[in-house]
Amino acid sequence: MANEIPGGWTLCASSFNWVPDIVAARRTARDIVSGIADSVRTVELEPGLVWRSFPAPQDDEVDALRESLAAKGARISIVGASLDDFTSPGTRRSQKERLDFLVPQLQAAHRVGAHGVRLPIGQAGPELLTLLQPLLHRLDMVLYEEIQGRQAPGSPGVDPALEAIAALADDHVRVLVDISMLMPALPPTYLEELRRGGIPADLLARLEHDWLDPATLDAVTALLRSGQVPPRIHTLYMNLLIRFGRSEAADLRGIMPLVGAFHLKFWDLHDDGGRVSQPLRDVAALLSRSSFTGTLTSEWGGHEWLQDDPTEMTRRHLALAEAALSTGV
């Protein structure tokens, strides 16, 4: 019998994968998100792409999305929340104002049928987490704090946030791990964009063959500080310092009791050397030694530079992910 992923693991797809289609606006955002149900039955929602009334979503928008997904037998898993800490440049919101900013989002997430919302790791802070707990319990929802890219246990700002979550000892406040932390090699399509953009050949060679060498990151930083990164690819280049991680699955062992969800981030589907599938197998092996139950969401970041069809990319990735996870168990 072929291996299967455990019953408590739920494969999902993020509406973020369809950003190019939503921006093109040839169909309504609601129709595009509802169409995800043709590929997978559980959807993680980026509400700012779908609800015009976000960050205070109106009931009619929320209900329309819930009903259109339900008609296809699909549902929302997690809703990406937003916390704008400033009312104007230089004027920070009070804790009460921060709470008031988030409450409508939690209520909308509950109304749409989600089991949780998501914020970046450490943004809420211990005081706001404590203020949110009664509402999370009343709605029976989970607030996930997401760790991704260059972030990792032990990196600046991450450990205090993890410690705050652990101190709450509350299953309604958990960690979401984005496996952009676990990149054994860089995506070849990304490297090709850097080559076309004019990045020096010697640095490109190091990025291709020695991504995990700390000296490579030093060289990346040195080029940025020299001012020689071509302006047209400056944003793309910053992925090397922010969105592309260099951790190993073993680095997550100590925080697994806090983890309730994963983003299976992928950039392209070139899997030579296991650059896409090996982190998935590593995660599966890690999870199989824990009591994890939760969502594992396909999230495509490569549409920043690729023009591929989001639906086709997501379906292929979900198939690859299921095979790799089942092998790694």
TIZAVO-200800 format. One line per field, with one value per residue: residue number from 0; residue in one letter; x, y negated, z of N, C-alpha, C in turn. Coordinates in steps of 0.2 Angstrom, whole numbers. Layout:
// TIZAVO-200800
num = NUM_... .
residuo = a_... .
n.xx = X_... .
n.yy = Y_... .
n.zz = Z_... .
ca.xx = X_... .
ca.yy = Y_... .
ca.zz = Z_... .
c.xx = X_... .
c.yy = Y_... .
c.zz = Z_... .
// end
This chain:
// TIZAVO-200800
num = 0_1_2_3_4_5_6_7_8_9_10_11_12_13_14_15_16_17_18_19_20_21_22_23_24_25_26_27_28_29_30_31_32_33_34_35_36_37_38_39_40_41_42_43_44_45_46_47_48_49_50_51_52_53_54_55_56_57_58_59_60_61_62_63_64_65_66_67_68_69_70_71_72_73_74_75_76_77_78_79_80_81_82_83_84_85_86_87_88_89_90_91_92_93_94_95_96_97_98_99_100_101_102_103_104_105_106_107_108_109_110_111_112_113_114_115_116_117_118_119_120_121_122_123_124_125_126_127_128_129_130_131_132_133_134_135_136_137_138_139_140_141_142_143_144_145_146_147_148_149_150_151_152_153_154_155_156_157_158_159_160_161_162_163_164_165_166_167_168_169_170_171_172_173_174_175_176_177_178_179_180_181_182_183_184_185_186_187_188_189_190_191_192_193_194_195_196_197_198_199_200_201_202_203_204_205_206_207_208_209_210_211_212_213_214_215_216_217_218_219_220_221_222_223_224_225_226_227_228_229_230_231_232_233_234_235_236_237_238_239_240_241_242_243_244_245_246_247_248_249_250_251_252_253_254_255_256_257_258_259_260_261_262_263_264_265_266_267_268_269_270_271_272_273_274_275_276_277_278_279_280_281_282_283_284_285_286_287_288_289_290_291_292_293_294_295_296_297_298_299_300_301_302_303_304_305_306_307_308_309_310_311_312_313_314_315_316_317_318_319_320_321_322_323_324_325_326_327_328 .
residuo = m_a_n_e_i_p_g_g_w_t_l_c_a_s_s_f_n_w_v_p_d_i_v_a_a_r_r_t_a_r_d_i_v_s_g_i_a_d_s_v_r_t_v_e_l_e_p_g_l_v_w_r_s_f_p_a_p_q_d_d_e_v_d_a_l_r_e_s_l_a_a_k_g_a_r_i_s_i_v_g_a_s_l_d_d_f_t_s_p_g_t_r_r_s_q_k_e_r_l_d_f_l_v_p_q_l_q_a_a_h_r_v_g_a_h_g_v_r_l_p_i_g_q_a_g_p_e_l_l_t_l_l_q_p_l_l_h_r_l_d_m_v_l_y_e_e_i_q_g_r_q_a_p_g_s_p_g_v_d_p_a_l_e_a_i_a_a_l_a_d_d_h_v_r_v_l_v_d_i_s_m_l_m_p_a_l_p_p_t_y_l_e_e_l_r_r_g_g_i_p_a_d_l_l_a_r_l_e_h_d_w_l_d_p_a_t_l_d_a_v_t_a_l_l_r_s_g_q_v_p_p_r_i_h_t_l_y_m_n_l_l_i_r_f_g_r_s_e_a_a_d_l_r_g_i_m_p_l_v_g_a_f_h_l_k_f_w_d_l_h_d_d_g_g_r_v_s_q_p_l_r_d_v_a_a_l_l_s_r_s_s_f_t_g_t_l_t_s_e_w_g_g_h_e_w_l_q_d_d_p_t_e_m_t_r_r_h_l_a_l_a_e_a_a_l_s_t_g_v .
n.xx = 4_3_11_3_-2_-4_-20_-24_-17_-20_-20_-19_-23_-16_-25_-16_-8_-15_-13_-8_-19_-30_-26_-26_-39_-49_-59_-70_-63_-69_-74_-63_-56_-66_-65_-53_-57_-59_-47_-43_-50_-49_-45_-33_-35_-31_-37_-37_-35_-48_-59_-66_-70_-61_-49_-61_-71_-86_-102_-110_-100_-92_-101_-105_-93_-91_-103_-101_-90_-94_-104_-97_-92_-81_-70_-64_-48_-38_-37_-28_-23_-22_-12_-11_0_0_-9_-6_9_21_12_8_-4_-13_-14_-27_-33_-26_-31_-45_-43_-40_-51_-63_-58_-56_-69_-74_-67_-71_-85_-84_-80_-68_-55_-45_-33_-20_-4_11_26_28_23_11_14_16_6_-5_-8_-13_-24_-32_-35_-48_-57_-53_-55_-69_-74_-68_-56_-40_-25_-12_5_17_32_46_56_72_70_71_72_81_86_86_74_65_65_60_47_42_44_35_23_24_23_10_4_-8_-19_-25_-16_-4_10_15_23_33_40_49_60_67_78_87_94_94_80_81_74_74_87_90_83_90_102_99_96_108_117_133_143_152_146_134_137_141_129_122_129_134_124_121_133_139_148_143_132_137_144_132_127_137_138_125_127_137_130_129_119_107_95_82_81_81_71_68_81_82_75_85_90_79_67_72_77_89_89_88_77_79_81_69_65_64_53_42_31_24_19_6_3_8_16_18_29_33_43_47_45_56_64_77_90_82_77_65_57_64_64_51_50_58_51_40_46_49_37_31_36_30_14_7_-7_-15_-15_-7_-1_-1_9_13_27_33_27_31_41_38_27_18_4_-7_-16_-12_1_-1_-9_1_10_4_2_15_19_11_15_29_28_21_31_40_35 .
n.yy = 6_-11_-25_-36_-53_-57_-57_-68_-78_-92_-96_-112_-126_-142_-158_-167_-162_-165_-179_-185_-183_-189_-202_-205_-205_-200_-191_-191_-194_-186_-175_-170_-165_-156_-147_-140_-129_-119_-113_-110_-107_-115_-131_-144_-161_-177_-191_-204_-204_-201_-205_-220_-229_-226_-232_-230_-219_-218_-211_-206_-204_-194_-184_-180_-175_-164_-156_-154_-146_-135_-130_-122_-113_-117_-125_-139_-139_-147_-164_-178_-190_-208_-220_-236_-247_-260_-276_-287_-294_-292_-292_-281_-267_-265_-251_-247_-253_-245_-232_-235_-237_-224_-216_-216_-209_-196_-193_-193_-182_-171_-172_-168_-155_-151_-143_-150_-164_-174_-182_-191_-184_-190_-202_-206_-205_-202_-209_-212_-200_-194_-202_-198_-185_-182_-184_-175_-163_-164_-164_-152_-151_-151_-160_-162_-165_-169_-162_-164_-163_-171_-171_-162_-150_-158_-168_-187_-194_-184_-173_-180_-182_-168_-164_-171_-166_-153_-155_-158_-146_-141_-134_-142_-151_-150_-144_-147_-139_-144_-136_-142_-145_-134_-131_-122_-125_-138_-144_-140_-147_-160_-163_-164_-176_-185_-184_-190_-202_-208_-205_-201_-189_-181_-181_-176_-163_-158_-159_-150_-138_-138_-142_-139_-142_-153_-163_-166_-174_-185_-190_-194_-204_-213_-217_-223_-234_-241_-248_-243_-235_-233_-245_-240_-227_-228_-225_-212_-206_-208_-197_-188_-192_-192_-184_-171_-157_-149_-138_-122_-108_-102_-112_-116_-108_-111_-119_-113_-109_-120_-123_-124_-125_-125_-133_-128_-134_-138_-141_-139_-124_-116_-103_-97_-88_-89_-101_-106_-96_-90_-98_-96_-82_-82_-90_-82_-70_-76_-80_-68_-63_-69_-76_-82_-90_-98_-112_-111_-122_-125_-138_-149_-158_-162_-169_-182_-184_-175_-169_-159_-149_-151_-141_-129_-128_-127_-115_-106_-107_-103_-90_-86_-89_-81_-68_-69_-72_-60_-51_-55_-52 .
n.zz = 0_-4_4_15_20_37_45_53_47_36_20_11_1_-2_-5_-9_-19_-30_-33_-45_-54_-47_-47_-60_-62_-71_-68_-53_-37_-27_-35_-40_-28_-24_-34_-31_-24_-34_-34_-21_-5_6_10_13_18_11_16_12_-1_-6_1_0_10_20_33_41_39_30_33_23_12_18_21_8_2_10_7_-6_-7_2_-7_-15_-7_1_12_23_31_38_41_35_46_49_57_59_66_67_68_61_52_64_75_86_89_103_115_117_106_96_99_96_82_78_82_73_63_68_71_58_53_60_56_43_44_47_57_63_64_57_61_59_67_84_82_88_102_120_129_121_116_128_130_119_122_129_119_108_115_117_103_100_92_84_86_76_76_64_58_47_32_34_48_63_77_89_82_81_90_88_98_111_107_105_118_124_119_123_137_139_138_130_120_110_105_95_85_68_55_41_28_20_28_27_15_5_-7_-19_-29_-46_-56_-50_-48_-62_-65_-57_-64_-77_-72_-70_-59_-53_-60_-52_-39_-42_-45_-32_-25_-32_-30_-16_-7_7_14_26_22_9_12_17_6_-1_7_6_-7_-8_1_-6_-15_-28_-33_-46_-48_-54_-50_-36_-26_-28_-26_-12_-7_-4_8_17_14_10_18_29_37_46_47_59_67_72_81_95_96_92_101_101_88_76_63_46_32_16_8_-9_-23_-37_-47_-49_-45_-45_-36_-25_-20_-18_-14_-3_9_12_15_26_35_37_43_55_60_61_73_82_90_81_73_61_48_32_21_4_-3_-15_-19_-30_-40_-41_-50_-60_-73_-73_-73_-60_-55_-61_-56_-42_-41_-46_-36_-24_-27_-28_-15_-7_-10_-6_8_12_10_18_31 .
ca.xx = 0_6_11_-2_-1_-9_-27_-24_-14_-24_-17_-23_-20_-17_-27_-10_-5_-18_-12_-8_-26_-34_-24_-28_-47_-53_-64_-70_-59_-73_-75_-56_-55_-71_-62_-48_-60_-58_-40_-42_-56_-48_-42_-31_-37_-28_-43_-36_-36_-54_-64_-65_-71_-55_-49_-67_-75_-94_-105_-112_-95_-90_-106_-105_-88_-92_-108_-99_-86_-98_-108_-92_-90_-75_-70_-58_-44_-35_-37_-22_-25_-17_-11_-8_1_0_-14_-3_16_23_7_6_-10_-13_-15_-34_-34_-23_-36_-51_-42_-40_-57_-68_-55_-57_-76_-76_-64_-76_-91_-83_-80_-61_-53_-39_-31_-12_0_19_29_31_20_6_17_13_0_-10_-10_-17_-31_-35_-37_-55_-61_-51_-59_-76_-75_-65_-52_-33_-21_-5_11_21_39_47_62_78_69_72_73_88_87_84_66_60_65_55_40_41_44_28_18_25_21_3_1_-14_-19_-28_-11_1_15_14_30_33_46_54_65_71_79_94_96_89_76_84_71_76_94_90_81_96_107_96_96_115_121_140_144_155_141_129_140_141_122_120_133_136_119_121_139_139_152_139_127_142_144_126_126_143_135_120_130_141_126_129_113_104_88_76_80_83_66_69_87_81_73_91_91_73_62_75_80_95_89_86_71_81_81_62_62_62_47_36_25_20_17_0_1_14_15_23_31_37_45_46_44_62_66_83_93_77_77_58_54_68_62_44_51_61_46_36_49_49_30_29_38_26_7_5_-13_-16_-15_-1_-4_3_9_17_29_37_23_34_45_36_21_15_-3_-7_-20_-8_7_-4_-11_7_14_0_3_22_19_8_20_35_26_19_37_44_32 .
ca.yy = 0_-17_-29_-42_-57_-56_-60_-74_-84_-94_-100_-117_-131_-149_-162_-171_-159_-168_-186_-188_-183_-194_-209_-206_-207_-197_-188_-194_-190_-180_-169_-166_-161_-150_-142_-136_-123_-114_-110_-108_-109_-120_-137_-149_-167_-183_-194_-211_-203_-198_-209_-228_-232_-225_-227_-229_-216_-219_-204_-203_-201_-188_-178_-178_-171_-158_-153_-152_-140_-130_-127_-118_-108_-119_-130_-143_-137_-152_-171_-182_-196_-214_-224_-243_-249_-268_-279_-292_-293_-294_-291_-274_-265_-262_-244_-247_-254_-239_-227_-237_-236_-217_-213_-215_-204_-190_-191_-191_-176_-167_-171_-165_-148_-149_-141_-154_-170_-174_-188_-190_-183_-195_-209_-207_-207_-199_-212_-212_-193_-193_-205_-194_-178_-180_-183_-169_-157_-164_-162_-146_-152_-151_-166_-160_-169_-166_-163_-163_-166_-171_-171_-155_-151_-160_-175_-193_-196_-178_-170_-183_-180_-161_-163_-174_-161_-147_-157_-158_-139_-142_-131_-147_-155_-145_-146_-144_-139_-144_-132_-146_-144_-128_-131_-119_-128_-143_-142_-141_-153_-166_-164_-167_-183_-189_-185_-194_-209_-211_-203_-199_-181_-177_-181_-171_-156_-157_-158_-143_-132_-138_-146_-138_-145_-160_-168_-169_-179_-191_-193_-197_-210_-217_-220_-228_-240_-244_-252_-241_-231_-237_-247_-237_-221_-229_-222_-205_-205_-208_-191_-184_-194_-192_-179_-165_-155_-144_-134_-115_-106_-100_-118_-117_-103_-113_-123_-109_-109_-127_-124_-122_-125_-126_-135_-124_-139_-135_-147_-136_-117_-113_-99_-93_-89_-89_-108_-108_-90_-87_-101_-93_-76_-83_-92_-76_-66_-80_-80_-61_-61_-74_-74_-88_-90_-105_-113_-112_-126_-127_-145_-150_-165_-164_-174_-189_-184_-170_-171_-153_-149_-149_-135_-123_-128_-124_-108_-102_-107_-99_-83_-84_-89_-75_-63_-70_-71_-53_-47_-57_-50 .
ca.zz = 0_-4_10_15_26_43_45_56_43_31_14_9_-4_0_-10_-11_-25_-36_-33_-52_-57_-43_-49_-67_-62_-77_-64_-47_-32_-24_-40_-40_-22_-24_-39_-28_-22_-39_-33_-15_-2_11_8_18_14_12_15_9_-9_-8_4_-1_17_25_38_45_33_30_34_16_9_22_19_0_1_14_4_-13_-5_4_-12_-18_-2_3_18_25_37_42_38_37_49_48_63_58_73_67_65_56_53_71_80_87_92_110_116_116_98_92_100_92_75_76_84_67_58_71_70_51_52_63_52_36_45_48_64_65_60_57_62_60_74_88_81_93_109_126_132_116_116_134_129_114_124_130_112_105_118_115_97_99_87_86_83_74_74_58_58_40_29_38_55_66_84_91_78_85_90_88_105_115_105_106_125_126_117_128_144_139_138_128_113_106_103_92_80_61_52_34_26_17_32_25_8_4_-12_-21_-35_-52_-60_-47_-50_-69_-65_-55_-70_-82_-69_-70_-54_-55_-61_-46_-34_-44_-44_-25_-24_-35_-27_-9_-3_14_16_29_18_4_14_18_0_-3_10_4_-14_-7_4_-11_-20_-35_-35_-51_-45_-57_-46_-29_-22_-29_-22_-5_-4_-1_15_21_12_9_24_28_43_45_50_66_71_74_86_102_96_90_105_100_81_75_56_41_25_12_3_-14_-28_-43_-46_-51_-39_-45_-30_-19_-17_-16_-10_3_15_14_18_32_39_38_48_61_62_63_79_87_90_76_69_58_41_28_16_-2_-4_-20_-19_-36_-45_-41_-56_-65_-76_-74_-71_-53_-53_-63_-51_-36_-42_-46_-30_-20_-29_-26_-7_-4_-11_-2_15_14_10_24_37 .
c.xx = 4_6_6_0_-6_-15_-28_-21_-18_-21_-22_-20_-21_-20_-21_-7_-9_-18_-12_-15_-31_-32_-26_-36_-51_-60_-64_-66_-62_-73_-68_-55_-60_-68_-56_-51_-60_-51_-40_-48_-55_-43_-40_-32_-33_-34_-43_-36_-43_-60_-63_-66_-66_-51_-55_-72_-83_-97_-107_-106_-92_-95_-106_-99_-89_-97_-105_-94_-90_-102_-103_-89_-83_-76_-64_-55_-42_-35_-31_-24_-19_-17_-7_-7_1_-6_-12_4_18_18_5_0_-9_-15_-23_-36_-31_-28_-42_-49_-42_-47_-62_-65_-56_-64_-78_-73_-68_-82_-90_-81_-72_-60_-48_-38_-23_-9_7_21_31_27_15_9_13_6_-6_-13_-15_-24_-35_-38_-44_-59_-59_-55_-66_-78_-72_-60_-44_-29_-14_-1_16_28_41_54_68_76_70_73_81_90_84_77_62_60_60_48_38_40_37_23_18_22_14_0_-6_-15_-22_-23_-5_6_14_21_30_40_50_60_70_73_87_97_91_86_80_81_73_83_94_88_87_101_105_97_103_119_128_140_147_150_136_131_140_134_120_123_134_131_120_128_138_142_148_134_131_143_138_125_131_141_130_123_134_137_126_124_109_97_82_75_81_78_67_76_86_78_79_92_85_69_65_79_86_95_88_80_73_81_74_60_60_56_41_30_21_17_10_-2_8_11_21_25_35_38_44_46_50_65_72_87_88_76_70_55_57_65_55_45_54_56_41_39_49_42_28_31_35_19_4_-2_-14_-15_-8_-3_1_3_15_20_33_33_26_38_43_29_17_8_-4_-11_-16_-2_4_-5_-4_10_10_1_10_22_16_12_26_33_24_26_41_42_36 .
c.yy = -6_-21_-34_-47_-56_-60_-66_-80_-86_-98_-106_-121_-138_-153_-167_-169_-163_-176_-188_-188_-188_-201_-210_-207_-205_-194_-192_-190_-184_-174_-166_-162_-155_-145_-138_-129_-118_-111_-107_-111_-113_-125_-142_-156_-173_-188_-201_-210_-202_-203_-217_-231_-231_-231_-227_-226_-217_-212_-201_-201_-194_-182_-176_-174_-164_-153_-150_-146_-134_-126_-122_-113_-110_-124_-134_-140_-143_-159_-175_-189_-202_-218_-231_-246_-257_-271_-285_-291_-296_-294_-284_-272_-263_-254_-243_-248_-248_-233_-229_-236_-228_-213_-211_-210_-197_-188_-189_-184_-170_-166_-168_-157_-146_-147_-145_-160_-170_-181_-186_-188_-189_-202_-211_-209_-204_-202_-211_-204_-191_-196_-201_-188_-177_-180_-177_-163_-158_-162_-155_-146_-152_-157_-162_-165_-166_-167_-160_-165_-165_-171_-163_-156_-153_-167_-181_-193_-190_-175_-173_-182_-173_-160_-166_-169_-155_-149_-157_-151_-139_-139_-136_-152_-150_-148_-143_-145_-139_-141_-136_-147_-139_-127_-128_-122_-134_-141_-144_-147_-160_-168_-167_-174_-188_-190_-190_-202_-212_-210_-200_-191_-178_-176_-176_-164_-154_-155_-152_-137_-132_-142_-145_-140_-152_-165_-171_-174_-185_-194_-196_-203_-215_-221_-225_-235_-244_-249_-249_-236_-235_-238_-243_-230_-221_-225_-214_-202_-204_-201_-187_-186_-193_-186_-172_-163_-150_-139_-127_-113_-104_-106_-120_-113_-106_-117_-119_-109_-115_-127_-120_-122_-126_-129_-131_-129_-136_-141_-145_-128_-113_-109_-95_-94_-89_-96_-110_-102_-88_-91_-98_-86_-77_-85_-86_-71_-69_-79_-73_-59_-66_-72_-80_-86_-97_-106_-114_-115_-127_-134_-146_-158_-167_-168_-181_-189_-179_-171_-165_-153_-147_-142_-129_-122_-125_-117_-103_-102_-103_-92_-81_-84_-83_-69_-63_-69_-64_-49_-49_-55_-44 .
c.zz = 0_2_9_21_31_42_48_52_37_26_12_4_-1_-6_-12_-17_-31_-36_-41_-55_-53_-46_-56_-67_-68_-74_-57_-42_-29_-29_-40_-34_-22_-29_-36_-26_-28_-38_-26_-11_4_9_13_14_16_10_12_1_-11_-5_4_6_22_26_43_40_35_30_27_12_12_20_12_-1_4_10_-3_-12_-3_-2_-16_-13_1_9_19_31_41_38_40_40_48_54_61_64_73_64_60_57_60_76_81_91_99_110_114_109_94_93_96_84_73_77_78_63_61_70_63_50_54_59_46_38_47_56_67_61_61_57_61_67_78_87_86_100_115_128_127_116_122_133_124_116_125_124_109_108_117_108_95_93_89_83_82_73_69_59_51_38_34_46_57_73_85_87_82_84_90_95_110_113_106_114_127_125_122_135_144_140_136_121_108_103_101_87_73_58_45_32_21_22_30_18_7_-2_-15_-28_-41_-56_-57_-48_-57_-69_-62_-61_-75_-79_-69_-63_-56_-55_-55_-40_-36_-43_-37_-23_-26_-31_-20_-5_4_18_19_25_12_6_15_11_-3_0_8_-3_-13_-4_-1_-16_-27_-37_-40_-48_-48_-53_-39_-25_-22_-26_-15_-2_-1_6_20_20_12_15_23_34_41_49_58_70_74_80_93_102_94_94_104_93_80_67_52_35_21_6_-2_-19_-35_-42_-49_-45_-40_-39_-24_-16_-15_-12_-3_9_17_18_25_37_41_43_55_64_65_70_85_86_86_73_67_51_38_22_10_-3_-9_-20_-25_-41_-45_-47_-61_-67_-77_-71_-64_-51_-55_-58_-45_-36_-42_-40_-25_-21_-26_-18_-4_-4_-7_6_17_14_16_31_40 .
// end
